[in-house]
Amino acid sequence: AAAGFDDAFIYDEICADFGQRRVPVESLLRDEAQAVFQLWMAKPDKIKY
């Protein structure tokens, strides 16, 4: 916030329904991403964020 950047806006956008967001969002490559996501989920040594 000291630099003039407030990430509360980003969190509000992420939590909002798609139709209520002020920034347009488009979902791309969802099906293709599933395989990569499954590999990550199965990775035993992943770093949990």
mmCIF file of the N, C-alpha and C atoms, coordinates in Angstrom:
data_MODEL
# 
_entry.id   MODEL 
# 
loop_
_atom_site.group_PDB 
_atom_site.id 
_atom_site.type_symbol 
_atom_site.label_atom_id 
_atom_site.label_alt_id 
_atom_site.label_comp_id 
_atom_site.label_asym_id 
_atom_site.label_entity_id 
_atom_site.label_seq_id 
_atom_site.pdbx_PDB_ins_code 
_atom_site.Cartn_x 
_atom_site.Cartn_y 
_atom_site.Cartn_z 
_atom_site.occupancy 
_atom_site.B_iso_or_equiv 
_atom_site.pdbx_formal_charge 
_atom_site.auth_seq_id 
_atom_site.auth_comp_id 
_atom_site.auth_asym_id 
_atom_site.auth_atom_id 
_atom_site.pdbx_PDB_model_num 
ATOM 1   N N  . ALA A 1 1  ? 0.820   -1.190  0.000   1.00 0.00 ? 1  ALA A N  1 
ATOM 2   C CA . ALA A 1 1  ? 0.000   0.000   0.000   1.00 0.00 ? 1  ALA A CA 1 
ATOM 3   C C  . ALA A 1 1  ? 0.865   1.256   0.000   1.00 0.00 ? 1  ALA A C  1 
ATOM 4   N N  . ALA A 1 2  ? 2.062   1.177   0.548   1.00 0.00 ? 2  ALA A N  1 
ATOM 5   C CA . ALA A 1 2  ? 2.928   2.355   0.604   1.00 0.00 ? 2  ALA A CA 1 
ATOM 6   C C  . ALA A 1 2  ? 3.319   2.832   -0.793  1.00 0.00 ? 2  ALA A C  1 
ATOM 7   N N  . ALA A 1 3  ? 3.392   1.916   -1.748  1.00 0.00 ? 3  ALA A N  1 
ATOM 8   C CA . ALA A 1 3  ? 3.748   2.267   -3.122  1.00 0.00 ? 3  ALA A CA 1 
ATOM 9   C C  . ALA A 1 3  ? 2.524   2.656   -3.943  1.00 0.00 ? 3  ALA A C  1 
ATOM 10  N N  . GLY A 1 4  ? 1.361   2.668   -3.324  1.00 0.00 ? 4  GLY A N  1 
ATOM 11  C CA . GLY A 1 4  ? 0.149   3.031   -4.039  1.00 0.00 ? 4  GLY A CA 1 
ATOM 12  C C  . GLY A 1 4  ? -0.552  1.850   -4.682  1.00 0.00 ? 4  GLY A C  1 
ATOM 13  N N  . PHE A 1 5  ? -0.152  0.652   -4.312  1.00 0.00 ? 5  PHE A N  1 
ATOM 14  C CA . PHE A 1 5  ? -0.765  -0.557  -4.857  1.00 0.00 ? 5  PHE A CA 1 
ATOM 15  C C  . PHE A 1 5  ? -1.519  -1.260  -3.746  1.00 0.00 ? 5  PHE A C  1 
ATOM 16  N N  . ASP A 1 6  ? -2.800  -1.433  -3.943  1.00 0.00 ? 6  ASP A N  1 
ATOM 17  C CA . ASP A 1 6  ? -3.640  -2.085  -2.946  1.00 0.00 ? 6  ASP A CA 1 
ATOM 18  C C  . ASP A 1 6  ? -4.172  -3.376  -3.550  1.00 0.00 ? 6  ASP A C  1 
ATOM 19  N N  . ASP A 1 7  ? -3.717  -4.509  -3.063  1.00 0.00 ? 7  ASP A N  1 
ATOM 20  C CA . ASP A 1 7  ? -4.121  -5.787  -3.650  1.00 0.00 ? 7  ASP A CA 1 
ATOM 21  C C  . ASP A 1 7  ? -5.518  -6.229  -3.227  1.00 0.00 ? 7  ASP A C  1 
ATOM 22  N N  . ALA A 1 8  ? -6.201  -5.460  -2.396  1.00 0.00 ? 8  ALA A N  1 
ATOM 23  C CA . ALA A 1 8  ? -7.573  -5.799  -2.010  1.00 0.00 ? 8  ALA A CA 1 
ATOM 24  C C  . ALA A 1 8  ? -8.474  -5.853  -3.238  1.00 0.00 ? 8  ALA A C  1 
ATOM 25  N N  . PHE A 1 9  ? -8.217  -4.989  -4.219  1.00 0.00 ? 9  PHE A N  1 
ATOM 26  C CA . PHE A 1 9  ? -9.002  -5.002  -5.458  1.00 0.00 ? 9  PHE A CA 1 
ATOM 27  C C  . PHE A 1 9  ? -8.892  -6.352  -6.150  1.00 0.00 ? 9  PHE A C  1 
ATOM 28  N N  . ILE A 1 10 ? -7.680  -6.898  -6.214  1.00 0.00 ? 10 ILE A N  1 
ATOM 29  C CA . ILE A 1 10 ? -7.457  -8.191  -6.867  1.00 0.00 ? 10 ILE A CA 1 
ATOM 30  C C  . ILE A 1 10 ? -8.203  -9.290  -6.128  1.00 0.00 ? 10 ILE A C  1 
ATOM 31  N N  . TYR A 1 11 ? -8.113  -9.311  -4.820  1.00 0.00 ? 11 TYR A N  1 
ATOM 32  C CA . TYR A 1 11 ? -8.816  -10.329 -4.039  1.00 0.00 ? 11 TYR A CA 1 
ATOM 33  C C  . TYR A 1 11 ? -10.325 -10.205 -4.205  1.00 0.00 ? 11 TYR A C  1 
ATOM 34  N N  . ASP A 1 12 ? -10.827 -8.987  -4.253  1.00 0.00 ? 12 ASP A N  1 
ATOM 35  C CA . ASP A 1 12 ? -12.262 -8.786  -4.465  1.00 0.00 ? 12 ASP A CA 1 
ATOM 36  C C  . ASP A 1 12 ? -12.690 -9.320  -5.829  1.00 0.00 ? 12 ASP A C  1 
ATOM 37  N N  . GLU A 1 13 ? -11.878 -9.078  -6.851  1.00 0.00 ? 13 GLU A N  1 
ATOM 38  C CA . GLU A 1 13 ? -12.196 -9.553  -8.196  1.00 0.00 ? 13 GLU A CA 1 
ATOM 39  C C  . GLU A 1 13 ? -12.204 -11.082 -8.251  1.00 0.00 ? 13 GLU A C  1 
ATOM 40  N N  . ILE A 1 14 ? -11.232 -11.712 -7.639  1.00 0.00 ? 14 ILE A N  1 
ATOM 41  C CA . ILE A 1 14 ? -11.140 -13.174 -7.661  1.00 0.00 ? 14 ILE A CA 1 
ATOM 42  C C  . ILE A 1 14 ? -12.346 -13.800 -6.976  1.00 0.00 ? 14 ILE A C  1 
ATOM 43  N N  . CYS A 1 15 ? -12.813 -13.195 -5.915  1.00 0.00 ? 15 CYS A N  1 
ATOM 44  C CA . CYS A 1 15 ? -13.945 -13.739 -5.161  1.00 0.00 ? 15 CYS A CA 1 
ATOM 45  C C  . CYS A 1 15 ? -15.293 -13.444 -5.805  1.00 0.00 ? 15 CYS A C  1 
ATOM 46  N N  . ALA A 1 16 ? -15.339 -12.487 -6.711  1.00 0.00 ? 16 ALA A N  1 
ATOM 47  C CA . ALA A 1 16 ? -16.608 -12.094 -7.325  1.00 0.00 ? 16 ALA A CA 1 
ATOM 48  C C  . ALA A 1 16 ? -17.029 -13.098 -8.399  1.00 0.00 ? 16 ALA A C  1 
ATOM 49  N N  . ASP A 1 17 ? -18.331 -13.231 -8.606  1.00 0.00 ? 17 ASP A N  1 
ATOM 50  C CA . ASP A 1 17 ? -18.839 -14.042 -9.712  1.00 0.00 ? 17 ASP A CA 1 
ATOM 51  C C  . ASP A 1 17 ? -18.346 -13.435 -11.017 1.00 0.00 ? 17 ASP A C  1 
ATOM 52  N N  . PHE A 1 18 ? -18.177 -14.285 -12.041 1.00 0.00 ? 18 PHE A N  1 
ATOM 53  C CA . PHE A 1 18 ? -17.657 -13.800 -13.323 1.00 0.00 ? 18 PHE A CA 1 
ATOM 54  C C  . PHE A 1 18 ? -18.461 -12.615 -13.852 1.00 0.00 ? 18 PHE A C  1 
ATOM 55  N N  . GLY A 1 19 ? -19.771 -12.668 -13.739 1.00 0.00 ? 19 GLY A N  1 
ATOM 56  C CA . GLY A 1 19 ? -20.619 -11.599 -14.246 1.00 0.00 ? 19 GLY A CA 1 
ATOM 57  C C  . GLY A 1 19 ? -20.547 -10.313 -13.453 1.00 0.00 ? 19 GLY A C  1 
ATOM 58  N N  . GLN A 1 20 ? -19.977 -10.365 -12.262 1.00 0.00 ? 20 GLN A N  1 
ATOM 59  C CA . GLN A 1 20 ? -19.892 -9.192  -11.396 1.00 0.00 ? 20 GLN A CA 1 
ATOM 60  C C  . GLN A 1 20 ? -18.503 -8.556  -11.390 1.00 0.00 ? 20 GLN A C  1 
ATOM 61  N N  . ARG A 1 21 ? -17.556 -9.163  -12.090 1.00 0.00 ? 21 ARG A N  1 
ATOM 62  C CA . ARG A 1 21 ? -16.186 -8.638  -12.080 1.00 0.00 ? 21 ARG A CA 1 
ATOM 63  C C  . ARG A 1 21 ? -16.072 -7.381  -12.932 1.00 0.00 ? 21 ARG A C  1 
ATOM 64  N N  . ARG A 1 22 ? -15.227 -6.473  -12.488 1.00 0.00 ? 22 ARG A N  1 
ATOM 65  C CA . ARG A 1 22 ? -14.988 -5.229  -13.223 1.00 0.00 ? 22 ARG A CA 1 
ATOM 66  C C  . ARG A 1 22 ? -13.903 -5.392  -14.278 1.00 0.00 ? 22 ARG A C  1 
ATOM 67  N N  . VAL A 1 23 ? -13.091 -6.439  -14.147 1.00 0.00 ? 23 VAL A N  1 
ATOM 68  C CA . VAL A 1 23 ? -12.050 -6.738  -15.122 1.00 0.00 ? 23 VAL A CA 1 
ATOM 69  C C  . VAL A 1 23 ? -12.502 -7.975  -15.893 1.00 0.00 ? 23 VAL A C  1 
ATOM 70  N N  . PRO A 1 24 ? -12.557 -7.898  -17.231 1.00 0.00 ? 24 PRO A N  1 
ATOM 71  C CA . PRO A 1 24 ? -13.002 -9.059  -18.006 1.00 0.00 ? 24 PRO A CA 1 
ATOM 72  C C  . PRO A 1 24 ? -12.089 -10.265 -17.787 1.00 0.00 ? 24 PRO A C  1 
ATOM 73  N N  . VAL A 1 25 ? -12.695 -11.434 -17.694 1.00 0.00 ? 25 VAL A N  1 
ATOM 74  C CA . VAL A 1 25 ? -11.957 -12.678 -17.478 1.00 0.00 ? 25 VAL A CA 1 
ATOM 75  C C  . VAL A 1 25 ? -12.375 -13.673 -18.541 1.00 0.00 ? 25 VAL A C  1 
ATOM 76  N N  . GLU A 1 26 ? -11.399 -14.374 -19.091 1.00 0.00 ? 26 GLU A N  1 
ATOM 77  C CA . GLU A 1 26 ? -11.686 -15.401 -20.086 1.00 0.00 ? 26 GLU A CA 1 
ATOM 78  C C  . GLU A 1 26 ? -10.916 -16.658 -19.705 1.00 0.00 ? 26 GLU A C  1 
ATOM 79  N N  . SER A 1 27 ? -11.598 -17.773 -19.646 1.00 0.00 ? 27 SER A N  1 
ATOM 80  C CA . SER A 1 27 ? -10.962 -19.042 -19.317 1.00 0.00 ? 27 SER A CA 1 
ATOM 81  C C  . SER A 1 27 ? -10.409 -19.661 -20.597 1.00 0.00 ? 27 SER A C  1 
ATOM 82  N N  . LEU A 1 28 ? -9.120  -19.970 -20.595 1.00 0.00 ? 28 LEU A N  1 
ATOM 83  C CA . LEU A 1 28 ? -8.462  -20.545 -21.770 1.00 0.00 ? 28 LEU A CA 1 
ATOM 84  C C  . LEU A 1 28 ? -7.791  -21.861 -21.414 1.00 0.00 ? 28 LEU A C  1 
ATOM 85  N N  . LEU A 1 29 ? -7.837  -22.808 -22.320 1.00 0.00 ? 29 LEU A N  1 
ATOM 86  C CA . LEU A 1 29 ? -7.108  -24.080 -22.227 1.00 0.00 ? 29 LEU A CA 1 
ATOM 87  C C  . LEU A 1 29 ? -7.417  -24.851 -20.952 1.00 0.00 ? 29 LEU A C  1 
ATOM 88  N N  . ARG A 1 30 ? -8.635  -24.771 -20.470 1.00 0.00 ? 30 ARG A N  1 
ATOM 89  C CA . ARG A 1 30 ? -9.010  -25.464 -19.234 1.00 0.00 ? 30 ARG A CA 1 
ATOM 90  C C  . ARG A 1 30 ? -8.781  -26.967 -19.346 1.00 0.00 ? 30 ARG A C  1 
ATOM 91  N N  . ASP A 1 31 ? -9.264  -27.577 -20.413 1.00 0.00 ? 31 ASP A N  1 
ATOM 92  C CA . ASP A 1 31 ? -9.103  -29.026 -20.572 1.00 0.00 ? 31 ASP A CA 1 
ATOM 93  C C  . ASP A 1 31 ? -7.637  -29.419 -20.666 1.00 0.00 ? 31 ASP A C  1 
ATOM 94  N N  . GLU A 1 32 ? -6.857  -28.636 -21.403 1.00 0.00 ? 32 GLU A N  1 
ATOM 95  C CA . GLU A 1 32 ? -5.432  -28.941 -21.553 1.00 0.00 ? 32 GLU A CA 1 
ATOM 96  C C  . GLU A 1 32 ? -4.686  -28.795 -20.229 1.00 0.00 ? 32 GLU A C  1 
ATOM 97  N N  . ALA A 1 33 ? -5.123  -27.895 -19.398 1.00 0.00 ? 33 ALA A N  1 
ATOM 98  C CA . ALA A 1 33 ? -4.450  -27.657 -18.120 1.00 0.00 ? 33 ALA A CA 1 
ATOM 99  C C  . ALA A 1 33 ? -4.711  -28.770 -17.113 1.00 0.00 ? 33 ALA A C  1 
ATOM 100 N N  . GLN A 1 34 ? -5.777  -29.512 -17.281 1.00 0.00 ? 34 GLN A N  1 
ATOM 101 C CA . GLN A 1 34 ? -6.130  -30.541 -16.310 1.00 0.00 ? 34 GLN A CA 1 
ATOM 102 C C  . GLN A 1 34 ? -5.035  -31.603 -16.168 1.00 0.00 ? 34 GLN A C  1 
ATOM 103 N N  . ALA A 1 35 ? -4.433  -32.019 -17.283 1.00 0.00 ? 35 ALA A N  1 
ATOM 104 C CA . ALA A 1 35 ? -3.376  -33.038 -17.223 1.00 0.00 ? 35 ALA A CA 1 
ATOM 105 C C  . ALA A 1 35 ? -2.180  -32.529 -16.412 1.00 0.00 ? 35 ALA A C  1 
ATOM 106 N N  . VAL A 1 36 ? -1.782  -31.293 -16.646 1.00 0.00 ? 36 VAL A N  1 
ATOM 107 C CA . VAL A 1 36 ? -0.654  -30.712 -15.920 1.00 0.00 ? 36 VAL A CA 1 
ATOM 108 C C  . VAL A 1 36 ? -0.998  -30.562 -14.438 1.00 0.00 ? 36 VAL A C  1 
ATOM 109 N N  . PHE A 1 37 ? -2.214  -30.142 -14.148 1.00 0.00 ? 37 PHE A N  1 
ATOM 110 C CA . PHE A 1 37 ? -2.639  -29.977 -12.764 1.00 0.00 ? 37 PHE A CA 1 
ATOM 111 C C  . PHE A 1 37 ? -2.637  -31.320 -12.035 1.00 0.00 ? 37 PHE A C  1 
ATOM 112 N N  . GLN A 1 38 ? -3.080  -32.369 -12.688 1.00 0.00 ? 38 GLN A N  1 
ATOM 113 C CA . GLN A 1 38 ? -3.082  -33.698 -12.073 1.00 0.00 ? 38 GLN A CA 1 
ATOM 114 C C  . GLN A 1 38 ? -1.654  -34.158 -11.771 1.00 0.00 ? 38 GLN A C  1 
ATOM 115 N N  . LEU A 1 39 ? -0.724  -33.871 -12.668 1.00 0.00 ? 39 LEU A N  1 
ATOM 116 C CA . LEU A 1 39 ? 0.683   -34.210 -12.414 1.00 0.00 ? 39 LEU A CA 1 
ATOM 117 C C  . LEU A 1 39 ? 1.198   -33.463 -11.183 1.00 0.00 ? 39 LEU A C  1 
ATOM 118 N N  . TRP A 1 40 ? 0.862   -32.189 -11.081 1.00 0.00 ? 40 TRP A N  1 
ATOM 119 C CA . TRP A 1 40 ? 1.295   -31.403 -9.926  1.00 0.00 ? 40 TRP A CA 1 
ATOM 120 C C  . TRP A 1 40 ? 0.679   -31.947 -8.639  1.00 0.00 ? 40 TRP A C  1 
ATOM 121 N N  . MET A 1 41 ? -0.598  -32.303 -8.687  1.00 0.00 ? 41 MET A N  1 
ATOM 122 C CA . MET A 1 41 ? -1.270  -32.829 -7.497  1.00 0.00 ? 41 MET A CA 1 
ATOM 123 C C  . MET A 1 41 ? -0.616  -34.129 -7.017  1.00 0.00 ? 41 MET A C  1 
ATOM 124 N N  . ALA A 1 42 ? -0.123  -34.931 -7.946  1.00 0.00 ? 42 ALA A N  1 
ATOM 125 C CA . ALA A 1 42 ? 0.488   -36.212 -7.595  1.00 0.00 ? 42 ALA A CA 1 
ATOM 126 C C  . ALA A 1 42 ? 1.955   -36.071 -7.185  1.00 0.00 ? 42 ALA A C  1 
ATOM 127 N N  . LYS A 1 43 ? 2.540   -34.913 -7.373  1.00 0.00 ? 43 LYS A N  1 
ATOM 128 C CA . LYS A 1 43 ? 3.955   -34.693 -7.072  1.00 0.00 ? 43 LYS A CA 1 
ATOM 129 C C  . LYS A 1 43 ? 4.171   -34.722 -5.557  1.00 0.00 ? 43 LYS A C  1 
ATOM 130 N N  . PRO A 1 44 ? 4.957   -35.672 -5.063  1.00 0.00 ? 44 PRO A N  1 
ATOM 131 C CA . PRO A 1 44 ? 5.117   -35.813 -3.614  1.00 0.00 ? 44 PRO A CA 1 
ATOM 132 C C  . PRO A 1 44 ? 5.972   -34.716 -2.971  1.00 0.00 ? 44 PRO A C  1 
ATOM 133 N N  . ASP A 1 45 ? 6.853   -34.085 -3.741  1.00 0.00 ? 45 ASP A N  1 
ATOM 134 C CA . ASP A 1 45 ? 7.767   -33.099 -3.158  1.00 0.00 ? 45 ASP A CA 1 
ATOM 135 C C  . ASP A 1 45 ? 7.422   -31.660 -3.549  1.00 0.00 ? 45 ASP A C  1 
ATOM 136 N N  . LYS A 1 46 ? 6.152   -31.414 -3.872  1.00 0.00 ? 46 LYS A N  1 
ATOM 137 C CA . LYS A 1 46 ? 5.765   -30.057 -4.281  1.00 0.00 ? 46 LYS A CA 1 
ATOM 138 C C  . LYS A 1 46 ? 5.823   -29.115 -3.078  1.00 0.00 ? 46 LYS A C  1 
ATOM 139 N N  . ILE A 1 47 ? 6.023   -27.851 -3.382  1.00 0.00 ? 47 ILE A N  1 
ATOM 140 C CA . ILE A 1 47 ? 6.032   -26.818 -2.354  1.00 0.00 ? 47 ILE A CA 1 
ATOM 141 C C  . ILE A 1 47 ? 4.610   -26.295 -2.218  1.00 0.00 ? 47 ILE A C  1 
ATOM 142 N N  . LYS A 1 48 ? 4.066   -26.379 -1.017  1.00 0.00 ? 48 LYS A N  1 
ATOM 143 C CA . LYS A 1 48 ? 2.712   -25.880 -0.775  1.00 0.00 ? 48 LYS A CA 1 
ATOM 144 C C  . LYS A 1 48 ? 2.790   -24.393 -0.482  1.00 0.00 ? 48 LYS A C  1 
ATOM 145 N N  . TYR A 1 49 ? 2.040   -23.638 -1.220  1.00 0.00 ? 49 TYR A N  1 
ATOM 146 C CA . TYR A 1 49 ? 2.042   -22.176 -1.078  1.00 0.00 ? 49 TYR A CA 1 
ATOM 147 C C  . TYR A 1 49 ? 0.957   -21.733 -0.152  1.00 0.00 ? 49 TYR A C  1 
# 
